[in-house]
Amino acid sequence: MTDTLERRETPPPAGGLLLRVLPTGMYAGRARVLVERSMLVNRRAWLAVVSGFCEPLFYLLAMGVGFGRLVGEVTGPTGEPMSYVAYVAPALLAASAMNGAVYDATFNIFFKFKYAKLYDAMLATPLGPVDVAIGEIAWALLRGGMYATGFLAVMLGMGLISSPWALLALPAALFVAFAFAAVGMACTTFMRSWQDFDLVQLALMPMFLFSTTFFPLTVYPAAIQVGVQCLPLYHAIEIMRALSTGFVDASLLGHLAYFAVMAVIGVVVSARRLGTLLLR
């Protein structure tokens, strides 16, 4: 007990808030333990993990392949016509990365935090709030990456990848998943009960439907276009479409910067909130 109290009273390292929460070597090494634990636990629940990959796949088959036969061709990012299924597939790839990261960073973390009291036990070890935040976000990132990898394999098998730039789609999906996981965990620290998860669905479903997943931005009035461009999934879809079609320009850097800021804010808020809630 004395060792634990002494560790909790130890002042955080110097160098500013960002230095205290970014995955330096020390934090990354300790956070790896949480990732290994999550792998062992989910090894017995692999069916639940894999099931999250099925939703965007069903949308691809229903909307892309089925509805796509009625639509025919649409105008792609390059200005040239492309099949509707090839237009929808990169958007669903982005949605796969988002879903895998967000669901793990919200539902699972809330259960561990509120009911299993797992993090209280972890803080009796050398692990601290920053280690917990980085470890859980890293596992959510890996889960989002697994979904994205499976969906990329489906796209490749269906001949929906037309550019060598698509090799960068997986690293980009991991980056997107990391940002969504960080923000998802930050939001979870503010949740009070399971009813609050209705708000998660309220945020994810409209974003999935209206972030140019199934139709281009130009179908909206100008005022609504601005709102859509503020949504994180819109930027993820733009990244995936650009890499899948080979239409890569400087605007891609802006989309990536959006997620860099999103990831930093998520990690910072997650670590600060965990420290406040668990060490009070």
N, C-alpha and C positions, 0 to 999 in steps of 0.2 A: 504493500500500500504506500509506504514511504517513497519507494522508487518511482511509483506511478505519479504521485503528487509532485515529486521533484521534476519528472520529465514534463509534466503538464505546465509547470511554472517556468520552464526554461524559455527564455525569450526567443522569438523567431530569428532566423539568420538575417544579417544585414543585407542591404542591396535593394530594398524596395519591395513592393507587393508582388510585382511580376516575377522577380527572382525567387520569391518564397513559394510560388505555386507552379512554376514551369518544371517539367520533368528533367531535372539535373540527374547526374549519375547516381547520387545517393538516393533520391526519391524513386527513380526508375527501378533501381535494384530492389528496394523494399516493396514497391508496388507490384513487382512481378509475382510476388507471393499470392496476391489476390487474384491475378489472372490465372495462375496455376490452380488455385482453389476452384474458380469458376469452371475451368475445363473439366476438373474431376467431377464436380457436381452435375454439370450438364451432360456428361457422358452417359448418365443413366436416363436423361430426359432428352435424348437426341431428337426424338420425333417432334417434340414441342418446338425445338430450335429450328428444325428443317421446315416445319409447317409455315413459318413466316415467309419463306421463299415462294410459297404456292400462290399467294394472293396476286402479286404482280404478274405471275405467269398466267393465271386464269384471265386476268385483264388483257394480256397480250393475245391470248387465243380468242377471246370473245370480241374485244374491240378491234384489235389489230388485224387479225385474220378474218373473223366473221364480218364485223361491220366494215372492215377495210374493203371487202369485195363490192360493197355498195358505193363507197366513196371513190375508189380508184386511186388516182394519183393526186398528191398535194405539192405545193411549192416548198422545197427544203431550204435550209440555211444558205445554201450556195445560190439560190434563185432558180435552180433547175428542178424539174419535176422528180418526185421520188414516190415510191409506194407508201401507202398510208401506214402499213405495218412497220416499215423501216423508219417512218417518222415517229411513231408511238414508242417503239422499242427503247431508244435511249432515255426517254422520259421515265419509263417504267424501271429502267436500270437505276436511275437516280432515286426513284421512290423505294426501290429495294434497299438501297444503302440507308435511306432515311428511316424506313420502318424497322429494320434490324437494330439500328442504334437507339432509336427513341423508345421502342418497347422494352428493351433491356434496361435502359437508363431510367425508366420511370417505374413500371410495374415491379420488376425484380428488386430494384434498389429500395422502393418504398416498403416492400415486405421485409427486407433485411433490416431496415432502419426502424420501422414502427413496431413490428411484431416479433421477428426473430431476435432483435436486439444484438445482431451480429457485430455491429460496429462498436458497441460498448465493450464487448469482449476484446475486439481487436486493439482498442486503445489501452488495454492493460498490458499490451506488448510494446515493443519498440516502434510499432506503426503509429503514425500521426494522421491528422485529418487530411493533410496534403497527399500522403501515401494512399489513403482510402479513395480520395477523389480520383487520383491518376489511375489507380488500379482498376476501379470500376469503369471509368471512362474507356480505358484501354480494352477491357473485355467487350464492352458495348461496341467499340470500334471494330473489333475482330468479328463480332457477330454480324454487323452490317457488311463487313468485307466478305464474309462467307456467302451472304445473300447475293451480293454483287457479283462474286465469282461464278456462282451457279447461273445467274441470269446472263452473264457474258457468254458462258458456254452455250446456253440456249440460242442466243443471238448468232453466235458463230455457226452453230449447227443449221440454223435457218437461213444462213447467207445474208444476214442483216448488217454486216460490218463491211464497209466499202473503203476503208482507209487505213494505212499503217499507223496513223495517229491513235487508233483505237487501242494500241498497246498501252497507252497512258491512261485509258479509262479506268483500269483497276486502281492504280495509285490515286487517281482523282476521286474515285468512289470511297476509298479509305479516308481521304482527307475530308470529304463531305460527311462521312459517318462519324468521324471524330468530332466535328463541329456540332452535329446534331446531338451526339451523345453528351457532350459537355453542357449544352444548353438544357437538354432533357434532365440531366442530373441536377442542375441548378434549380430548375422548376420543381423537381420532386422534393427538394428540401423545404419548399413552401407549402406542400400539400398537407392537409390535416386528416383526411379520411379517404376511403375508396371512392366516395361520390365525386371527389375532385378529379377523378380520371375521366369523367364525362367531358371535362374541359380539354383534356388531351385529344380526345376524338373530335371535339368541336373545332380544334385548331388543325388537326391533321387532314380530316376529310375534305373540307373546302379547299385547303391548300393543294391536296392531291388532284382534285377535280378541275381547278381553275388556274393552275400555274403553267399553262400551255402544255399540259400533259397530252390532251387529245385534240387540241386545235390551236392555231397560232395566236399570237398576241394581238394581231391586227383586227380580230373579230370584236374586240372590246372598244367602247368609246374611249377617247383620249384620257379622261379623268380616271377611269378604272384601270387603264393600262399602267398608270403610275403606281397605283396600289398593288397591282400584280407584280410589278418589278421590284417591289420591296420585300416580297416573300422569299424566304431562303430556298424553297424547292425550285422556284423559277430559275435561280442562278445555277443550281445543281443541274437542272435540265439543259440549260444553255451550254454548260460545260460538256455534258455527255453528248449532246447533239453535235457540237463542234468537233469533238474527237472522233465520233463515229462516222461523220461525213467528210472529215478532212478540212472543214472550213475553220481554220485556226487563224485568229488575228489578235491584235492587241487587246481587244475587249475581254479576252479570256482572262487576262491578268486582273481585271476589275472584278470578275466573278470569283476568282480565287482569293483576292484580297477580302472580299465580303466574308468568306468562310474563315479566313485567318482571324479577323476581328471577332467573329462569332465564337470561335474556339477559345480565344484568350478570355473573352468575357465569361464564357461558360465555366472554364476552369477556375478563374478567380472567384466567381460567385460561389461555386460549389465548395471550394476549399474554405472560404470564409464562413459560409453557412454551416458546414459540418463542424468547424472549429467552435462556432458559437453554440450550436445545439448539443454537441457531445461533450464539450469541456466546461460547460457552465456548472 
